Amino acid sequence: MNTKHLTVLLKPASGLCQLACRYCFYKDLGAAGAVTQNVMQPGTVDALIKLVADNLAKDGHVTFAFQGGEPLLAGVEFYKKIFSRVQEAGLDATYLFQTNGICLCTSESGDTFIQLFKEHHCIIGLSVDGDRILHDANRVDAKGNGTFDLVMQAYKKMTNVGIEVNFLTVLSKKVLSHPKQLYNFYKKSGIKYVQLIPCLPPLNETNQESTRARRDLLAPFWIQFYDLWRQDFQNGRPPFEVREFYAIFRALQGNPTDTCIFPGKCSPQLIVEADGSLYPCDFYVLPQYRTGSVFTDTLEDTLHAEGMLRFAKEIPPLPIQCQRCAYKGLCSGGCRRMRHIWHPDWDDCPMKLFLNHICNY
């Protein structure tokens, strides 16, 4: 199997994290025995690089995306080894990191990390939930203290040396209640690219009064945030790029997107846990969906693994309301986690309300 483009999402520190975010779904995966609390070992790195090299075309490109937990807890030497092994294998690679930024300000290796990011042209996704009030409502350390100042310190350290930094914001109940406050923070920060990720509850939770995103708040948030964003364009002040908005625009034009929301299909991913186990989706790192190991399986094996087949088989069917929706061809029901949790009745689908608003323009 030789592919031209391959994306590998690694969890080199698995569920390890120095924060105690109030909405962290990784705690639930850990309780289910799905994730470890270990750092990826050198032998696992070697097996992974070989797996990639064996399946990538000679003129192909691989994107390594590091997430967690907190991926920087794997340590500087781990990433030096990754970069070295990739170069030795002759792979054309791009490196993406999703980090809370704390290590860059509180550890002795912080400056070394920044040097590595700069040297290897890494793109950094920084987890920021808005200004101090919004961010510190949920993103706290083990003692319950807010982390906004440290995160913004990390942001400044990276941008000062020319590293490309994007913001990822989790749309918790708190954030959804203040779209203008979040928008003004983005503008003031000077950020160029943001992702707005709805806060998912654990797989078995339906409590809408928790910190999780509420479907009755989603459409009002998106509509008001979009109107502020669009108004700046109309006034000649183009603001930051919003991944979700551009995905909708591309989908409306009939072009493929890089998000799972459109066109509502679960495309198999290559998720690599710290122990080398493979999974089809970041939200379903569970034993029943394990598709193999970097030590024993090829990419072809993972596509036909029992865990992959179970993952595909358990995708819930579209309800009748969605089948009749004018936007079925656009989103096809969206992410299966959103479909299962937020739209049990489908009478107030936030995506439908938001798409109506956009298309009315």
TORVEXZA-919971 format. One record per atom (N, C-alpha, C): x, y, z. Coordinates in steps of 0.1 Angstrom, whole numbers, plus 5000, padded with zeros to 4 digits. Last residue first. Layout:
// TORVEXZA-919971
XYZ...
***
This chain:
// TORVEXZA-919971
472553495033473253605027473453595012471353255038470453375036471153495031473453095044472953085030471953205028473853155071474853175062474253185048471353065082471853195084472853235074471352795076470252875071470753025071473552715091473652705076472552795070472452735116473552815112473752825097470352555116470052695119471152785114471852315112470852365102470552505104473352305135474052325122473052375111471552275155472252405155472952415141468252155153469652125149470452255148465852115167466552245168468052225164464951865163463951975160464652115160466351645170466651705157465651815153466551495193465251525187465251575173469351475198468451355200467051375194471851615191470651615183469651505186474051575208473351705207472051705200474851295206474751375219473851495218474951195180474451115191474051195203476151405165474851345161474151275173478551425177477651535178476251485175479651185170479551215184478551335186479651195142478751095149478651125163479451505126480251415134479351325141476751535101477851585109478551475116474651495084474451465099475651495107475451585060475151445061475051405076476251835050476851785063476551645066475251855023476351935028477051875040473051705018474251685009475451755014471351815037471851675038473051655030470052055038471552055038472151915040467352015039467952075027469452075027466351705053466951835055467551885042465551445054464751545047465251685047467451325069467351275055466551375047466951435094468151475087468151435072464551325101464651475099465851515092465151055102464351095091464451245089468651005110467251015114466451075102471250795098470650935098469150925101472550555120471950595107471350735109475750555137474250555137473650605124478250325132477850465129476350465129479050065136478350125147477950275144480749995115479349935116478450005126483150125120482350165108480850115109483949985143483850135143482950175132484149725134483149755144482849905144486249755116484949715111483849745121488249825134487849925123486449885118488449595150488149725156487649825146489249405131487949395137487549525143490849545102490849495115489449495121491249655077490349535078490349475092492949865081491649895074490649775075495149745092494349825101492949855094496449625070495849545081494849625089497349845056496249755050495649675061499349925073498150005072497049935066500349625092500549725082499249815081501449535126500449545115500849655105503249525147502749395141501949415129503949765158504849655158504449535150501749935158502849965149503949855148498749745158499949805165500949835155495149775157496349705155497449775163492749895162492949845149494249775146490349925188491749905185491949835171487749935197488049995184489549995180487649835222486849775212487149825198489250025238489749885234488949825223489250355223488750255232489150115228489250625212490450555216490050455227487450795199487150655201488350575204488351045191487251035201486950895205490250985172490651045184489651035195489950685154489450815157489850865170491050425151490550495139490050635141494350325164492850345165492350435153497050125177496450205166494850215168499650125200498350075196497750175186501950225211502050185197500750125192501750345235502250205235502350145221500650595229502050585234502650445234498750555199498850575213500350555217497950695169498950615175499050655190495550695144495850745157496750645164494750745114495850675120496250735133491250715104492450795107493550695113488650675081489550615091490850695092486050905081487150845074488150795084482850915086483950885095485050825086481051185072481551055071482751035080480151455068479451365078479851215077481851575049480451565047479751455056482051775077481551775063482451675056483251715102481851755101481251745088485951665100485051545100483551585099487751875076487151845089486151725088488751955052489651875061489051855075486751905022487251975034488051885042486151934987486451854999486951945010483652144972485052104973485252024986481252264968481352134963482752074964480752504979481252514965481552374960480052425004479052484996479452494981482652345013481552245011480452295002483852585016484352495006483352385003482352705036482352765023482852665012482852515057481452535052481552595038485552565061485052425057483652435051485552825069486052795056485652655051484352795094483652875084484152835070486252635108484952575105484152655095488552805109488552675102487152625098488753135103488053035112487952905104491353375102490553265095489953175105490953715114491553575114490653485106489653975093490153925106490853785104489854245072489754105072490354045085488354515070489254475080489254315082486354615054487754615049488754585059483854575062484354705065485854715061483354305055482654405048483254545050484954185075485354175061484654285053483554255097484854305096485354295081481154115093481154255093482554315091482053845097481653895083481654045082482453855125483553815116483253865102479853905134480953995138482153975128478553685123478153815119479253915123479753465137479953485123479553625118478853515163480353515160480553535145476153475160476653605164478153625161476053205150475453315142476053455147477353065171477853065157477353175149475553115192476953155193477553165179473053015183473253155186474653205187473852735180473452815169473552965172474552665208475552655197475152745185472652655227473552775227474452775215471352425225470552545224471452665224473352235230472952255216472052375214476152315250474652285249474152325235479252175259478452265250477052215250479852115294479852075280478952175272479652145321480452245313480452225298476152055325477552045328478352155321473652045317473952155326475352145330473051835301473251955294473652075304474051515302473751625311474051755305474651285290473751365283473351485292477351055287476751165294475851245285478850855276477650815282476950925289481150975265480350905257478950865262481351315279481751175278480751095270480751595256480651525269481151385268482651825238481951705239481851645253482552145228482952065240482051945241483452235195482452215205482852115216486052425186485752285188484652275199487352635163486252635173485752495175490452755155489552645154488552655166492053025137491452965149490652845146494653245127493853115124493353065137496053465136495653455122494753345119495953695164495953565159495453555144495853935178496553935165496653795159494453975201495653895202496453895189492254125194493254195201494554115202490753925181491254035173492354105181490253745202490953705191491553825183488653915219489953865223490853825212486353955203487254065206488654025211485353685204485753745191486753865194484753655231485753565225486253635212482753855234483953855242485053775236480853755216481453885213482753895221480053505228480653505215481453635212479353375255480053505253480753515239478353125258477553235263478153375260480352955250479252975241478353095245482052955272482453025260481253055251480452805290480952935294481253015281480152555277478952635280479352785283482952545254482152505266480952595268484552505228483252575230482552515242487952545229486852455232485652535235490052675204489152705216488152595217493252705193492152615194491352645206495252925173494452905186493352795184498552885160497052895158496452875172501653005150500852965161499352985158504752975136503352995133502552925144507453165149506753035148505353055145508953405153508453375140507853235138509653475178510753415170510253365157507353565189508453655188509653605180505653345190505453445179506653545178506753225213506753155200506653265189506253405234507653355232507753295218503453445232504453555229505853505226502553195240502153245227503153355223503553185266504053085256503753135242501953385277503353395278504053305267499453265275499753385267501253415267499853065294499553025280499853145271500153205318501253115313501053085298497653335320498953415319500053325313495753115322495753215311497153285309495252925341496552915334496653015322493952925375493852955361495252955354494152655398494552785394494452805379493752395408492552485404492852625400495852245410495452315422494252405420496352155384495952055394495452125407495052435365496052335368495552245379492352495341493052515353494152415356490152595321491452545319492352585331487652715329487852565328489252515327487952975334486752915339486852765339490153085321490353035334489152965341488953175296489953065297490053005311487253385304486753265297487653145298489053565317487753515324487253385317491153605299491353545312490153485318489753515266490453605275490553535289489953185251489553325252490353405261491152935255489652945255489153085255493652775238493252905244491752925243496152575229494852565235494552695243497752615199497852655213496352655218499452455175498152485179498152505194502152525154501752505168500252545170504252385131503052465133502352425146507752385126506552325132505452425133510252405114509152475108507852415113512452315128511752215119510452275114513452545142514352475132513552385123511252605158511652705148512552625137511052385175509852425167510352515155513552405186513252285178512052325169513252635201514352625191514052515181511252555219511052665209512052665198512652355233511452325225511252435215514452525246514952425236513752375227512852675263513552745252514052645242511952455280511052535273511752605261513452305297513552265283512652355274512752375322514052415318514252385303509352485323510352385324511652435318507452695320507752645334508852535335506952755294507152865303507652815317506452535279507352635273507652745283504652385293506052345294506952455288502252515286502752525299504252495300500952475261501952575262502652585276499152285254498652385263499652495266499252195219499752195232499052305241499652015191498552075199498952075213501752045163501652025177500352085182502951915132501951995139501951955154505251895106504951865121503951965126505751725076505351845083504951805097508251565055507251565066506951705071509551325036509051465034507951485044512051105047510651135046510451285045514450975051514251045039512751085037515150855074514250775065513950845052516551065086517250945082516450855072514351225093515351275083516151155078513051075112512351115100513351155089514951055132514550935125513850965112515151325140516351265134515951135126512551375150513051455139514251385132512551185171511551175160512151255148514651275187514751145181513851135169513651515195514951515188515051385180511551425209511251495197512551505188512751305232511851235224511751295210514151525243514951415236514051325228512051675254512851725243513551615235509051505264510351555266511051595253506451435267507251335262508751375263505151665273505551595284506351475280504051765249505451805253505951735265501451665248502451595240503851635244499151605271500051715267501251655261496151425260497151475270497951595265497551505228497651435241496251415247499451515197498451565206498551485220501051595167501251545181500251605190501151485135500451575144500551515158502951465106502951415120502251515129502251405074502051505084502051425098504151315045503451275058503351395067504051265010504251355021503551305033505851094982504751124991505051225003507450984964507251134963506151174972507250724972508550784972508450934971504450664994505050674981506350744981504350495024504350625018505050615004504750255038503450285032503350415024507250245049506850135041505550155033507250485065508150465053507750355044505450405085505150525076505950505063506750195097505450175092505150285082509150325105509250215095507850195089508050495125508750555113508850445102507150295143506250385136506850445124509450175152508450095145507450185137510750395164511350325153510350245145508950445185509150545175509750485162509150215199507850245193508050345182511750235209511450125200510150155193511550465226512350465214511950355204508150495239509450455240510250455226505850745251506250655239507750625240505050735285505650805274506050705263501950655301503350635298503750715286499350585309499950705315501450695313497050485284498050465294498450595300493550435277494750505275495750475287491350285285491650295270493050355268490050245309491250165306491750175292488150425315487750305307488850215304489650625326488850545335488350415328490650735302491550675311490750585321488350845291489050735284489950655293487851035310486850925309487450815301489951205307489851145320488851025319489551305282490551205283490551135297487851515282487251385280488251275281487851785303488751695297488051555295486652005315485851935305486651825298488352125333487152065338486351995328491852035333490652105326489352035330494252025347493051955352491852025346497651975335496452055338495351965343499651815328499851885340498651975344499051485315498851635314499051695328498851185298499551265308499351415305497651005280496751095287497451185297500451005258499050955260498251055268502651115248502551105263501151055267502151095221503451045227503451035242500051035200499851065214501051025222499851135166500451065177500151125191498451085136498151165149498751085160499451125104499651035116499451125128498551125071498551195084498551105095499851115039499551035051499551125063499751085004499551175016499151085028500150874987500851004984500851094996500850534995499950654995500750774993500950204989501650324988500750444986500849885000500050005000500950125000
***
